């Protein structure tokens, strides 16, 4: 499973409008930035209280980063 698919699957389970989840990937040699767009009403669900949900997703990406020796960044776009 690709990392982009993993992020998409996690976020789709969290939101009310899963059809509006869009993840785009911007790659460089050592870093991949995942830009996440969701319905305006779902932004709070993705971020979570005090940013805990977003932090949890970023922790998962950090674990994968360590294993693959590549850096993954999650940006939540409004």
VOGU-3710 file (C-alpha; in Angstrom, 3 decimals, decimal comma):
1> xxxxxxxxxx> 0,000/0,000/0,000  1,298/3,433/-0,882  1,558/6,111/1,760  -0,882/8,351/-0,123  -3,478/5,563/-0,058  -2,876/5,065/3,663  -3,498/8,746/4,443  -6,586/8,767/2,224  -8,038/5,673/3,871  -7,463/6,983/7,405
11> xxxxxxxxxx> -9,030/10,370/6,666  -12,018/8,915/4,802  -12,918/6,923/7,929  -12,891/10,089/10,041  -14,972/12,483/7,969  -18,673/12,853/7,220  -18,116/13,448/3,475  -15,536/10,852/2,384  -16,153/11,527/-1,314  -14,710/15,022/-0,885
21> xxxxxxxxxx> -11,370/13,855/0,522  -8,496/14,696/-1,805  -4,843/13,941/-1,124  -2,173/15,190/-3,482  1,511/14,370/-3,185  4,404/16,685/-3,933  7,628/14,674/-4,166  11,286/15,516/-3,984  14,274/13,194/-3,554  14,064/12,917/0,225
31> xxxxxxxxxx> 10,671/14,395/1,109  7,040/13,893/0,176  4,430/16,471/1,163  0,834/15,266/1,323  -1,681/18,072/0,835  -5,048/17,117/2,302  -8,305/18,787/1,288  -11,625/17,909/2,918  -15,104/19,430/3,112  -15,125/22,637/5,179
41> xxxxxxxxxx> -17,318/20,982/7,801  -14,874/18,102/8,200  -11,724/20,114/8,923  -12,383/19,990/12,657  -12,737/16,217/12,562  -9,409/15,826/10,785  -7,596/18,204/13,136  -9,302/16,992/16,312  -9,334/18,541/19,774  -6,097/20,451/20,314
51> xxxxxxxxxx> -4,790/18,928/17,079  -4,637/15,393/18,458  -6,066/13,625/15,401  -3,758/15,457/12,998  -0,830/14,723/15,318  -1,735/11,023/15,360  -1,773/10,883/11,548  1,579/12,693/11,482  2,970/10,175/14,002  1,987/7,335/11,682
61> xxxxxxxxxx> 3,745/9,111/8,822  6,778/9,582/11,074  6,936/5,861/11,792  6,787/5,049/8,097  9,407/7,741/7,446  11,865/6,086/9,797  11,408/2,729/8,139  11,740/4,026/4,554  14,429/6,669/5,261  12,282/9,332/3,647
71> xxxxxxxx> 10,484/12,311/5,165  6,691/12,604/4,924  4,827/15,813/5,779  1,061/16,271/6,097  -0,453/19,658/5,284  -4,147/20,222/5,871  -5,453/22,784/3,385  -8,560/24,872/3,895
//
